[in-house]
């Protein structure tokens, strides 16, 4: 029964992808925003987002509803933008991306460094690894396979062909493969906001959160540098990627 539901889900997503491709990047992103705000609460609890905002204690209560809707709308935009990752890769949509901190990437390339890029699931996070690889960085990235096997096959194709060629599945075996790539000279990209079983509990907004120790282990063992990176969405359809100064 679950596989049947996954298949139906896959068909619906394929239909949406076709529509998104038909109407162009800007229109599809705006449509994705509406879809996310309308259907988002079905798949991701709006109350969970509001509860997280309460724990963070960084915004007023009056803004909870607006922020939570924007979060869901952003999910919808990311969903609609998957069909345009190929165009971002092939420079057709370069005008929509600005990179701040290019000099740090050039330094990494010129000195042939291997570094650990750390980030989180900000905005269209898929664009970060893509732009690093496009800049010439030899990169390996960890990803979590989707539960839906039909959709996962498509997503793996997109990620390996348009985002980052060296895609490594999350898990213990994936961590070992990641370290092997690092030993062989590849820089690695880690999303450190994912739940991990092999991590430690660290305080985050006064609560314990399961946290990966891989970046710290690599720094201690290989004396490498950490490079924080994040992406923000500007005026709905533009992006600014921030590459921070490497941390010794």
C-alpha positions as CSV (number, residue, x, y, z in Angstrom):
1,X,0.0,0.0,0.0
2,X,2.8,2.4,0.9
3,X,4.5,1.8,-2.4
4,X,1.3,2.5,-4.3
5,X,1.0,5.8,-2.4
6,X,4.6,6.6,-3.2
7,X,3.9,5.9,-6.9
8,X,0.9,8.2,-7.0
9,X,2.9,10.9,-5.2
10,X,5.6,10.5,-7.8
11,X,3.1,10.9,-10.7
12,X,1.6,14.1,-9.1
13,X,5.1,15.6,-8.7
14,X,6.0,14.7,-12.3
15,X,2.9,16.6,-13.4
16,X,3.8,19.6,-11.3
17,X,7.4,19.5,-12.7
18,X,6.0,19.5,-16.3
19,X,3.8,22.6,-15.4
20,X,6.8,24.4,-13.7
21,X,8.9,23.8,-16.8
22,X,6.2,25.1,-19.1
23,X,5.6,28.4,-17.3
24,X,9.2,29.5,-16.8
25,X,11.5,30.0,-13.8
26,X,10.0,33.2,-12.3
27,X,6.4,32.1,-12.6
28,X,7.1,28.5,-11.4
29,X,8.9,29.9,-8.3
30,X,5.9,32.2,-7.5
31,X,3.4,29.3,-8.1
32,X,5.5,27.1,-5.8
33,X,5.3,29.7,-3.1
34,X,1.5,29.6,-3.3
35,X,1.5,25.8,-3.3
36,X,3.7,25.7,-0.3
37,X,1.6,28.1,1.7
38,X,-1.6,26.3,0.8
39,X,-0.6,22.6,0.9
40,X,2.5,22.9,3.1
41,X,0.6,22.5,6.4
42,X,-0.5,19.0,5.2
43,X,3.0,17.8,4.9
44,X,4.8,19.9,7.6
45,X,3.2,21.1,10.7
46,X,2.8,24.8,10.9
47,X,2.5,24.5,14.6
48,X,5.9,22.9,14.8
49,X,7.4,25.9,13.0
50,X,5.7,28.3,15.4
51,X,6.9,26.2,18.4
52,X,10.4,26.5,17.1
53,X,10.1,30.2,16.9
54,X,8.8,30.3,20.4
55,X,11.9,28.4,21.6
56,X,14.3,30.6,19.7
57,X,12.7,33.7,21.4
58,X,14.0,36.0,18.6
59,X,10.8,37.3,17.1
60,X,7.6,38.8,18.4
61,X,4.4,36.6,18.6
62,X,2.7,38.9,16.1
63,X,5.1,37.7,13.4
64,X,4.8,33.9,14.1
65,X,2.0,33.3,11.5
66,X,3.6,35.3,8.8
67,X,7.0,33.7,9.2
68,X,5.6,30.2,9.3
69,X,3.7,30.8,6.1
70,X,6.9,32.2,4.5
71,X,8.8,29.1,5.6
72,X,6.2,26.9,3.9
73,X,6.2,29.1,0.8
74,X,10.0,28.8,0.6
75,X,9.6,25.0,0.6
76,X,7.2,25.4,-2.3
77,X,9.6,27.6,-4.2
78,X,12.5,25.1,-3.7
79,X,10.2,22.3,-5.0
80,X,9.3,24.3,-8.1
81,X,13.0,25.2,-8.7
82,X,14.3,21.7,-9.0
83,X,13.4,21.6,-12.7
84,X,15.6,24.6,-13.2
85,X,18.8,23.2,-11.5
86,X,20.0,22.1,-14.9
87,X,19.7,25.7,-16.2
88,X,21.5,27.0,-13.1
89,X,24.3,24.5,-13.8
90,X,24.6,25.4,-17.4
91,X,24.8,29.2,-16.7
92,X,21.4,30.0,-18.2
93,X,20.2,31.5,-14.9
94,X,23.5,32.9,-13.6
95,X,22.0,36.4,-13.4
96,X,19.9,35.2,-10.4
97,X,22.9,34.2,-8.3
98,X,25.5,36.4,-6.6
99,X,28.5,34.9,-4.6
100,X,30.0,36.9,-1.8
101,X,33.5,35.7,-0.8
102,X,34.8,34.4,-4.1
103,X,38.3,35.4,-3.0
104,X,38.2,32.6,-0.4
105,X,37.3,30.0,-3.1
106,X,40.1,31.3,-5.2
107,X,42.5,30.9,-2.3
108,X,41.4,27.3,-1.8
109,X,41.9,26.6,-5.4
110,X,45.2,28.4,-5.8
111,X,46.7,26.7,-2.7
112,X,45.1,23.3,-3.6
113,X,43.5,23.1,-0.1
114,X,41.0,20.5,1.0
115,X,38.5,22.1,3.4
116,X,35.2,21.3,5.1
117,X,32.3,23.4,4.0
118,X,29.5,23.5,6.6
119,X,26.0,24.8,6.1
120,X,22.3,24.2,6.7
121,X,19.1,23.9,4.7
122,X,18.8,27.6,3.9
123,X,16.5,28.6,1.1
124,X,17.5,26.7,-2.1
125,X,20.3,24.9,-0.4
126,X,21.0,22.7,-3.5
127,X,22.6,25.7,-5.2
128,X,25.5,25.9,-2.7
129,X,27.2,22.7,-3.6
130,X,26.5,23.3,-7.3
131,X,28.2,26.7,-7.2
132,X,31.2,25.4,-5.3
133,X,31.8,22.7,-7.9
134,X,31.2,25.2,-10.7
135,X,33.9,27.3,-9.1
136,X,36.4,24.4,-9.6
137,X,36.3,22.9,-6.1
138,X,36.7,19.1,-6.0
139,X,33.8,18.4,-3.8
140,X,32.0,15.5,-2.1
141,X,28.6,16.0,-0.5
142,X,26.4,13.9,1.8
143,X,22.7,13.6,1.1
144,X,19.8,11.7,2.7
145,X,17.9,9.4,0.3
146,X,14.2,10.1,0.1
147,X,11.7,7.5,1.4
148,X,9.9,7.4,-1.9
149,X,12.0,5.2,-4.0
150,X,10.5,6.4,-7.3
151,X,11.1,10.0,-6.5
152,X,14.5,9.3,-4.9
153,X,15.8,7.8,-8.2
154,X,14.9,11.1,-10.0
155,X,16.4,13.2,-7.3
156,X,19.7,11.2,-7.3
157,X,19.9,11.8,-11.1
158,X,19.4,15.5,-10.6
159,X,21.9,15.8,-7.8
160,X,24.7,13.7,-9.4
161,X,24.3,15.4,-12.8
162,X,23.6,19.0,-12.0
163,X,24.5,19.7,-8.3
164,X,27.6,17.7,-7.3
165,X,29.0,14.6,-8.9
166,X,30.3,13.0,-5.7
167,X,27.1,12.3,-3.8
168,X,27.4,10.2,-0.7
169,X,24.5,8.6,1.1
170,X,24.0,9.6,4.7
171,X,25.0,7.0,7.3
172,X,28.0,5.2,8.8
173,X,29.1,3.7,5.5
174,X,28.6,7.1,3.9
175,X,30.8,8.8,6.6
176,X,33.6,6.4,5.9
177,X,33.3,7.1,2.1
178,X,33.3,10.8,2.8
179,X,36.6,10.5,4.8
180,X,38.1,8.4,2.0
181,X,37.3,11.2,-0.5
182,X,38.8,13.7,1.9
183,X,42.0,11.7,2.3
184,X,42.2,11.6,-1.5
185,X,42.1,15.4,-1.7
186,X,38.4,16.3,-2.1
187,X,36.9,19.0,0.0
188,X,33.6,18.0,1.6
189,X,30.2,19.7,2.2
190,X,28.2,18.9,5.2
191,X,24.7,20.0,6.3
192,X,25.1,20.3,10.0
193,X,21.5,20.8,10.8
194,X,20.5,17.2,10.1
195,X,19.7,14.8,12.8
196,X,22.5,12.3,13.3
197,X,22.6,9.0,15.3
198,X,26.4,9.0,15.5
199,X,26.7,12.5,16.8
200,X,26.7,14.1,20.3
201,X,24.0,16.0,22.2
202,X,24.9,19.7,22.2
203,X,22.9,22.7,23.6
204,X,21.0,24.6,21.0
205,X,18.5,27.3,22.1
206,X,18.7,25.8,25.6
207,X,17.8,22.3,24.4
208,X,19.9,19.3,23.6
209,X,20.2,18.6,19.8
210,X,21.8,15.7,18.1
211,X,24.9,17.2,16.4
212,X,27.5,15.8,14.0
213,X,31.1,15.7,15.1
214,X,32.6,15.0,11.7
215,X,33.9,18.6,11.1
216,X,35.6,18.6,14.5
217,X,37.1,15.2,13.9
218,X,38.5,16.2,10.5
219,X,40.0,19.4,12.0
220,X,41.7,17.6,14.8
221,X,43.0,14.7,12.7
222,X,44.0,16.5,9.4
223,X,44.5,20.1,10.6
224,X,42.2,21.4,7.9
225,X,40.1,24.5,7.7
226,X,36.3,24.9,8.2
227,X,34.5,27.2,5.7
228,X,31.0,28.3,6.7
229,X,28.7,29.0,3.8
230,X,25.0,29.9,3.5
231,X,22.5,31.1,0.9
232,X,19.8,33.7,1.2
233,X,16.8,34.4,-1.1
234,X,16.6,38.0,-2.3
235,X,13.4,39.5,-3.8
236,X,11.8,36.0,-4.2
237,X,13.8,34.6,-7.1
238,X,17.3,35.9,-6.6
239,X,20.0,34.3,-4.4
240,X,23.1,35.5,-2.6
241,X,25.6,32.9,-1.5
242,X,27.9,33.9,1.3
243,X,31.3,32.1,1.6
244,X,33.0,32.9,4.9
245,X,36.6,33.3,5.6
246,X,38.1,29.8,6.4
247,X,38.5,29.1,10.1
248,X,41.7,27.5,11.3
